[in-house]
């Protein structure tokens, strides 16, 4: 059975945070401030990869 969002409420918060950061990047790009937008975008990628690493580790730990 697939886990629901209520099983992991921190996932919903992380998704909301990532959506907010994407919005900031889009606004920065529209304002042509490319350097801050690229810094935020690279930070967003790192945060997302860490988030996926943690959730994957949790799923593996649950199976053990």
C-alpha positions in Angstrom: 0.0 0.0 0.0 1.3 3.4 -0.9 2.0 5.8 2.0 -0.3 8.8 2.2 0.6 12.4 3.0 -0.9 11.9 6.5 1.6 9.2 7.3 4.5 11.6 6.7 3.3 15.2 7.5 6.9 16.5 7.1 6.7 15.6 3.4 3.9 18.0 2.9 5.8 20.8 4.7 8.9 20.1 2.6 6.9 20.2 -0.7 5.4 23.5 0.4 8.8 24.9 1.1 10.2 23.7 -2.2 7.2 25.3 -4.0 7.9 28.6 -2.3 11.6 28.5 -3.3 10.6 27.7 -6.9 8.4 30.8 -6.8 11.3 32.9 -5.5 13.5 31.7 -8.4 10.9 32.5 -11.0 10.4 36.0 -9.6 14.2 36.5 -9.5 14.5 35.4 -13.1 11.7 37.7 -14.2 13.5 40.6 -12.5 16.7 39.6 -14.4 18.7 39.2 -11.3 20.4 36.0 -12.6 23.2 35.6 -10.0 20.8 35.5 -6.9 18.4 33.3 -8.9 21.1 30.8 -9.8 22.3 30.7 -6.1 18.8 30.1 -5.0 18.2 27.5 -7.7 21.4 25.6 -6.8 20.4 25.7 -3.1 17.0 24.4 -4.1 18.5 21.5 -5.9 20.7 20.6 -2.9 17.8 20.8 -0.5 15.7 18.6 -2.8 18.5 16.0 -3.1 18.9 15.9 0.7 15.2 15.6 1.1 15.1 12.6 -1.3 18.1 11.0 0.5 16.4 11.3 3.9 13.0 10.0 2.6 14.7 7.1 0.8 16.7 6.2 3.9 13.5 6.2 6.0 11.8 3.9 3.5 14.8 1.5 3.5 14.8 1.6 7.4 11.1 0.8 7.5 11.7 -2.3 5.3 14.4 -3.6 7.6 
